[in-house]
């Protein structure tokens, strides 16, 4: 089975904030693999899962942390 992968452009620039967000995503969605690439100009958040990704829930979680996110195609 091929994983679903979503890539988000974010406004996260602080590594410690990124880690807090990653920890929350991993606790909320334990089957997701997530990481930030803060070196990228778009401050990428990558999410992959063998299960469907809960886009509205994930974006709501990011909004809770005052993170703006936009899905990149």
C-alpha positions as CSV (number, residue, x, y, z in Angstrom):
1,X,0.0,0.0,0.0
2,X,1.3,3.4,-1.0
3,X,1.4,6.1,1.8
4,X,-0.6,9.3,1.4
5,X,1.8,12.3,1.7
6,X,0.8,15.9,2.3
7,X,3.2,18.8,2.2
8,X,2.3,22.1,3.9
9,X,3.9,25.5,3.6
10,X,4.0,27.0,7.1
11,X,5.1,30.1,9.0
12,X,7.0,28.1,11.7
13,X,10.6,29.3,12.0
14,X,11.5,28.4,15.6
15,X,12.8,24.8,16.0
16,X,11.5,24.5,19.6
17,X,8.0,25.5,18.5
18,X,8.3,23.0,15.6
19,X,9.2,20.2,18.0
20,X,6.2,21.0,20.3
21,X,3.9,20.9,17.2
22,X,5.5,17.6,16.0
23,X,5.0,16.1,19.5
24,X,1.3,17.1,19.5
25,X,0.7,15.7,16.0
26,X,2.4,12.4,16.9
27,X,0.3,12.1,20.1
28,X,-2.9,13.0,18.3
29,X,-2.1,10.9,15.1
30,X,0.3,8.2,16.2
31,X,0.2,6.5,12.8
32,X,1.5,9.6,11.0
33,X,5.1,10.2,10.1
34,X,5.8,14.0,10.4
35,X,8.7,16.3,10.1
36,X,9.5,19.9,9.5
37,X,12.1,21.3,7.1
38,X,12.8,24.7,8.5
39,X,15.7,25.2,6.2
40,X,13.4,25.3,3.2
41,X,12.1,28.7,2.3
42,X,8.5,27.5,2.7
43,X,9.2,26.0,6.2
44,X,7.8,22.7,5.1
45,X,5.7,20.3,7.2
46,X,5.6,16.8,5.7
47,X,3.0,14.3,6.8
48,X,2.7,10.8,5.5
49,X,0.5,7.9,6.5
50,X,-0.7,4.6,5.2
51,X,-4.2,5.7,6.5
52,X,-6.1,8.7,5.1
53,X,-4.8,11.9,6.5
54,X,-7.3,14.0,8.6
55,X,-6.7,17.2,6.7
56,X,-9.3,19.3,8.6
57,X,-8.2,18.0,12.0
58,X,-4.5,18.5,11.2
59,X,-5.1,22.1,10.0
60,X,-7.2,22.8,13.1
61,X,-4.3,21.5,15.3
62,X,-1.9,23.8,13.4
63,X,-4.3,26.8,13.8
64,X,-4.4,26.1,17.5
65,X,-0.6,26.8,17.6
66,X,-1.1,30.0,15.4
67,X,0.5,28.3,12.5
68,X,-0.6,29.3,9.0
69,X,-0.5,26.4,6.6
70,X,-1.1,25.9,2.9
71,X,-1.1,22.6,1.1
72,X,1.6,22.5,-1.6
73,X,0.8,20.6,-4.7
